[in-house]
Amino acid sequence: MKNKYQCYNYAIAFTFIWIGFVCAISFMEAWLKFQAPGITIKLGLGIGQLVFTALNKVEITCALLITVSVLYLKFTKVKINILLLPLIIALIIISMQTVWLLPALNHRATFIINGIDVPKSRLHLWYVLLEVLKVISLFVYGFKLLNNRNKININQNNK
């Protein structure tokens, strides 16, 4: 039982670490950097490319660690089916961002940095909307994990 409890703790920790990174970067740093003195659009876009590429790597790492924890729980016959939907949503979103949105946004940013005009696009809006949905999904997932972990602890204490 201790290993299951620890597995929940790992999954919970990495879920909320993931949320923290996304909120700090996407919802704070991304727009604040443009408020700093001397930061031009080109400079801000260059910083954004570096920061969001690094964030994506952190997110993929968190996703993999959470998935490993979930697989361990699955193989120990813990009922986790109801937990999976919010996690699956977050995994689909990070996959879309990794293979489609980030490369497309980086491509646009590179054009702008090099002084090439680009047509208007809704890619950034899609990215922001998916970030919001991902954070909501991760919060739901994290709280469901907490609830299930606490049930295991209560059941163990009642035995």
PAVEXDREN-602230 format. One record per residue: residue in one letter; y, z, x of N, C-alpha, C in turn. Coordinates in pm, whole numbers, always signed. Example, Ala and Ser with C-alpha at 12.3 -4.5 7.8 and 13.67 -1.06 7.14 Angstrom:
<nodes>
- rest  npy  npz  npx  capy  capz  capx  cpy  cpz  cpx
- a  -569  +780  +1319  -450  +780  +1230  -330  +780  +1320
- s  -225  +708  +1285  -106  +714  +1367  +3  +787  +1290
</nodes>
This chain:
<nodes>
- rest  npy  npz  npx  capy  capz  capx  cpy  cpz  cpx
- m  -120  +0  +83  +0  +0  +0  +126  +0  +87
- k  +119  +66  +202  +236  +74  +290  +280  -64  +336
- n  +185  -152  +369  +221  -287  +413  +291  -365  +303
- k  +245  -350  +178  +311  -419  +67  +454  -370  +52
- y  +471  -239  +61  +603  -179  +49  +695  -231  +160
- q  +643  -236  +282  +721  -287  +395  +755  -435  +375
- c  +660  -509  +321  +684  -652  +296  +799  -670  +197
- y  +799  -588  +93  +911  -591  -2  +1041  -558  +70
- n  +1038  -457  +157  +1159  -418  +230  +1211  -533  +315
- y  +1122  -603  +384  +1164  -718  +464  +1225  -828  +376
- a  +1157  -860  +268  +1207  -964  +178  +1342  -924  +119
- i  +1355  -799  +81  +1483  -750  +26  +1592  -758  +132
- a  +1563  -710  +251  +1663  -712  +359  +1709  -854  +389
- f  +1615  -946  +408  +1653  -1083  +441  +1724  -1153  +325
- t  +1691  -1116  +203  +1760  -1174  +88  +1907  -1132  +88
- f  +1932  -1004  +108  +2071  -957  +105  +2148  -994  +232
- i  +2079  -1008  +344  +2144  -1062  +465  +2188  -1205  +440
- w  +2100  -1283  +378  +2132  -1422  +344  +2255  -1427  +254
- i  +2256  -1345  +150  +2371  -1339  +59  +2498  -1304  +137
- g  +2489  -1207  +226  +2606  -1165  +303  +2662  -1277  +389
- f  +2575  -1350  +456  +2621  -1462  +538  +2690  -1569  +453
- v  +2628  -1607  +343  +2686  -1711  +258  +2821  -1667  +203
- c  +2829  -1544  +154  +2956  -1495  +98  +3064  -1487  +205
- a  +3029  -1438  +324  +3128  -1424  +431  +3180  -1559  +480
- i  +3091  -1655  +493  +3131  -1785  +546  +3185  -1876  +436
- s  +3106  -1902  +335  +3144  -2001  +234  +3259  -1955  +146
- f  +3262  -1826  +114  +3361  -1779  +18  +3479  -1708  +82
- m  +3477  -1692  +215  +3590  -1628  +280  +3639  -1709  +400
- e  +3556  -1725  +501  +3599  -1792  +624  +3642  -1936  +599
- a  +3568  -2006  +515  +3590  -2150  +496  +3734  -2182  +456
- w  +3790  -2106  +366  +3926  -2136  +324  +4030  -2056  +401
- l  +3993  -1937  +453  +4090  -1856  +527  +4133  -1920  +658
- k  +4042  -1992  +723  +4078  -2050  +853  +4196  -2145  +841
- f  +4210  -2209  +726  +4321  -2303  +708  +4455  -2230  +687
- q  +4451  -2099  +665  +4573  -2019  +649  +4627  -1970  +783
- a  +4546  -1979  +888  +4587  -1928  +1019  +4694  -2019  +1080
- p  +4790  -1959  +1150  +4896  -2040  +1212  +4837  -2138  +1315
- g  +4885  -2259  +1312  +4845  -2359  +1410  +4716  -2433  +1380
- i  +4648  -2396  +1273  +4523  -2465  +1239  +4556  -2588  +1156
- t  +4527  -2703  +1213  +4546  -2829  +1141  +4420  -2860  +1060
- i  +4431  -2959  +974  +4313  -3003  +897  +4203  -3046  +993
- k  +4238  -3126  +1093  +4137  -3174  +1188  +4070  -3059  +1263
- l  +4150  -2965  +1309  +4095  -2850  +1381  +4007  -2765  +1288
- g  +4055  -2742  +1167  +3978  -2665  +1069  +3846  -2731  +1035
- l  +3848  -2864  +1021  +3724  -2937  +993  +3626  -2927  +1109
- g  +3678  -2935  +1232  +3591  -2921  +1350  +3527  -2784  +1356
- i  +3607  -2680  +1329  +3553  -2544  +1325  +3450  -2533  +1213
- g  +3482  -2590  +1098  +3391  -2586  +983  +3256  -2651  +1014
- q  +3259  -2763  +1085  +3133  -2828  +1121  +3045  -2734  +1204
- l  +3105  -2669  +1301  +3029  -2575  +1386  +2978  -2456  +1307
- v  +3066  -2396  +1229  +3030  -2274  +1156  +2924  -2302  +1050
- f  +2940  -2411  +974  +2844  -2438  +867  +2710  -2487  +921
- t  +2710  -2551  +1037  +2582  -2586  +1100  +2510  -2458  +1143
- a  +2584  -2363  +1199  +2523  -2235  +1238  +2477  -2158  +1115
- l  +2558  -2154  +1011  +2520  -2086  +887  +2392  -2145  +831
- n  +2380  -2276  +833  +2261  -2341  +781  +2136  -2296  +856
- k  +2148  -2281  +987  +2033  -2235  +1067  +1997  -2090  +1032
- v  +2097  -2006  +1011  +2071  -1868  +970  +2004  -1866  +832
- e  +2053  -1949  +741  +1995  -1955  +607  +1850  -2002  +609
- i  +1822  -2102  +689  +1684  -2151  +701  +1594  -2041  +757
- t  +1644  -1968  +856  +1567  -1857  +912  +1539  -1750  +807
- c  +1641  -1711  +731  +1621  -1612  +624  +1521  -1665  +521
- a  +1536  -1791  +483  +1444  -1851  +383  +1300  -1847  +433
- l  +1280  -1880  +559  +1144  -1878  +616  +1087  -1736  +620
- l  +1169  -1640  +661  +1122  -1501  +668  +1090  -1445  +529
- i  +1171  -1479  +431  +1144  -1436  +294  +1016  -1501  +243
- t  +1000  -1630  +271  +881  -1702  +227  +755  -1643  +289
- v  +760  -1608  +417  +645  -1544  +482  +613  -1412  +413
- s  +715  -1334  +382  +692  -1206  +312  +630  -1228  +175
- v  +679  -1328  +103  +626  -1358  -30  +481  -1404  -20
- l  +452  -1487  +78  +314  -1533  +96  +221  -1416  +127
- y  +268  -1324  +208  +187  -1206  +238  +161  -1127  +110
- l  +265  -1107  +30  +248  -1034  -97  +153  -1109  -189
- k  +164  -1241  -191  +78  -1323  -277  -69  -1306  -236
- f  -94  -1307  -105  -232  -1295  -57  -288  -1154  -71
- t  -198  -1057  -93  -246  -920  -118  -253  -892  -268
- k  -247  -999  -346  -265  -995  -491  -160  -913  -565
- v  -40  -908  -512  +71  -848  -585  +121  -954  -682
- k  +142  -915  -807  +190  -1011  -906  +337  -1041  -880
- i  +363  -1160  -831  +501  -1197  -798  +546  -1324  -868
- n  +467  -1375  -959  +501  -1503  -1022  +640  -1503  -1084
- i  +677  -1394  -1153  +808  -1388  -1217  +920  -1385  -1114
- l  +890  -1341  -995  +990  -1334  -889  +1025  -1470  -832
- l  +934  -1563  -844  +948  -1686  -767  +1057  -1781  -813
- l  +1089  -1786  -941  +1186  -1885  -989  +1322  -1876  -917
- p  +1385  -1758  -909  +1514  -1754  -838  +1501  -1792  -691
- l  +1392  -1754  -628  +1371  -1791  -488  +1352  -1942  -476
- i  +1274  -2000  -564  +1252  -2145  -561  +1384  -2219  -579
- i  +1469  -2171  -669  +1601  -2233  -689  +1680  -2228  -558
- a  +1683  -2112  -493  +1756  -2099  -367  +1698  -2189  -258
- l  +1565  -2200  -253  +1501  -2285  -152  +1530  -2433  -177
- i  +1533  -2473  -303  +1568  -2612  -336  +1712  -2640  -295
- i  +1801  -2546  -324  +1942  -2565  -289  +1961  -2575  -138
- i  +1900  -2485  -62  +1917  -2491  +84  +1856  -2620  +139
- s  +1750  -2668  +78  +1691  -2796  +120  +1787  -2911  +92
- m  +1848  -2912  -27  +1945  -3016  -61  +2065  -3012  +35
- q  +2112  -2892  +64  +2225  -2880  +154  +2189  -2927  +295
- t  +2070  -2895  +338  +2028  -2929  +475  +2008  -3079  +493
- v  +1942  -3144  +398  +1909  -3286  +418  +2012  -3382  +360
- w  +2098  -3336  +268  +2191  -3428  +204  +2337  -3386  +221
- l  +2374  -3270  +168  +2516  -3234  +162  +2580  -3208  +298
- l  +2518  -3126  +380  +2579  -3097  +511  +2593  -3222  +598
- p  +2489  -3305  +609  +2508  -3428  +687  +2619  -3517  +630
- a  +2626  -3528  +498  +2730  -3611  +435  +2868  -3552  +459
- l  +2882  -3421  +444  +3011  -3356  +468  +3051  -3363  +615
- n  +2955  -3347  +705  +2983  -3360  +849  +3029  -3501  +883
- h  +2966  -3600  +821  +3002  -3740  +843  +3147  -3764  +799
- r  +3182  -3716  +680  +3320  -3728  +630  +3418  -3658  +724
- a  +3382  -3535  +764  +3470  -3458  +852  +3493  -3531  +984
- t  +3389  -3590  +1038  +3402  -3665  +1164  +3498  -3782  +1147
- f  +3488  -3854  +1036  +3582  -3963  +1009  +3726  -3911  +1004
- i  +3747  -3803  +931  +3882  -3747  +917  +3934  -3699  +1051
- i  +3850  -3631  +1128  +3890  -3583  +1261  +3931  -3700  +1350
- n  +3863  -3814  +1336  +3894  -3933  +1416  +4004  -4019  +1356
- g  +4070  -3969  +1251  +4183  -4039  +1192  +4147  -4152  +1099
- i  +4024  -4158  +1055  +3979  -4263  +964  +3993  -4213  +821
- d  +4060  -4292  +739  +4076  -4255  +598  +3942  -4265  +526
- v  +3915  -4168  +441  +3792  -4168  +361  +3830  -4161  +214
- p  +3751  -4226  +129  +3780  -4218  -15  +3754  -4077  -67
- k  +3815  -4046  -180  +3791  -3916  -242  +3643  -3901  -273
- s  +3598  -3777  -267  +3457  -3749  -288  +3442  -3614  -357
- r  +3332  -3599  -428  +3303  -3471  -493  +3197  -3391  -416
- l  +3166  -3435  -295  +3064  -3366  -216  +3098  -3219  -194
- h  +3223  -3191  -163  +3264  -3053  -138  +3249  -2969  -265
- l  +3286  -3025  -378  +3270  -2955  -506  +3123  -2924  -532
- w  +3035  -3022  -506  +2891  -3000  -523  +2844  -2888  -431
- y  +2894  -2888  -308  +2853  -2785  -213  +2892  -2646  -264
- v  +3015  -2633  -310  +3063  -2503  -360  +2984  -2459  -483
- l  +2961  -2550  -576  +2884  -2515  -696  +2742  -2472  -660
- l  +2681  -2542  -568  +2546  -2504  -525  +2546  -2370  -450
- e  +2652  -2342  -376  +2662  -2212  -308  +2667  -2099  -412
- v  +2746  -2119  -516  +2755  -2017  -622  +2620  -1997  -688
- l  +2554  -2107  -723  +2422  -2098  -786  +2320  -2032  -693
- k  +2328  -2065  -564  +2235  -2007  -467  +2256  -1856  -456
- v  +2380  -1812  -448  +2408  -1669  -437  +2362  -1595  -562
- i  +2388  -1652  -679  +2341  -1590  -804  +2189  -1580  -803
- s  +2122  -1688  -765  +1975  -1688  -759  +1923  -1583  -662
- l  +1988  -1572  -547  +1944  -1474  -448  +1968  -1331  -495
- f  +2080  -1307  -564  +2103  -1173  -621  +1995  -1139  -723
- v  +1966  -1232  -812  +1861  -1208  -912  +1729  -1180  -842
- y  +1696  -1262  -744  +1572  -1244  -669  +1569  -1108  -598
- g  +1678  -1074  -531  +1685  -947  -459  +1668  -827  -551
- f  +1732  -830  -667  +1719  -717  -760  +1581  -711  -823
- k  +1519  -827  -846  +1381  -826  -896  +1287  -768  -790
- l  +1310  -803  -665  +1230  -745  -557  +1245  -593  -552
- l  +1370  -548  -561  +1395  -403  -560  +1322  -335  -675
- n  +1329  -394  -792  +1264  -338  -910  +1112  -331  -889
- n  +1053  -439  -842  +908  -440  -818  +867  -341  -709
- r  +947  -336  -603  +916  -242  -495  +920  -98  -547
- n  +1019  -67  -629  +1031  +68  -684  +915  +100  -776
- k  +865  +1  -850  +748  +23  -936  +625  +57  -852
- i  +611  -12  -740  +498  +17  -651  +509  +161  -600
- n  +629  +201  -562  +651  +335  -510  +625  +440  -618
- i  +671  +416  -741  +649  +509  -852  +500  +520  -882
- n  +432  +405  -889  +288  +406  -917  +212  +480  -808
- q  +252  +461  -684  +186  +528  -572  +207  +680  -580
- n  +328  +721  -617  +359  +865  -626  +288  +932  -743
- n  +258  +855  -849  +191  +911  -967  +41  +925  -948
- k  -14  +867  -843  -159  +874  -821  -199  +1002  -753
</nodes>
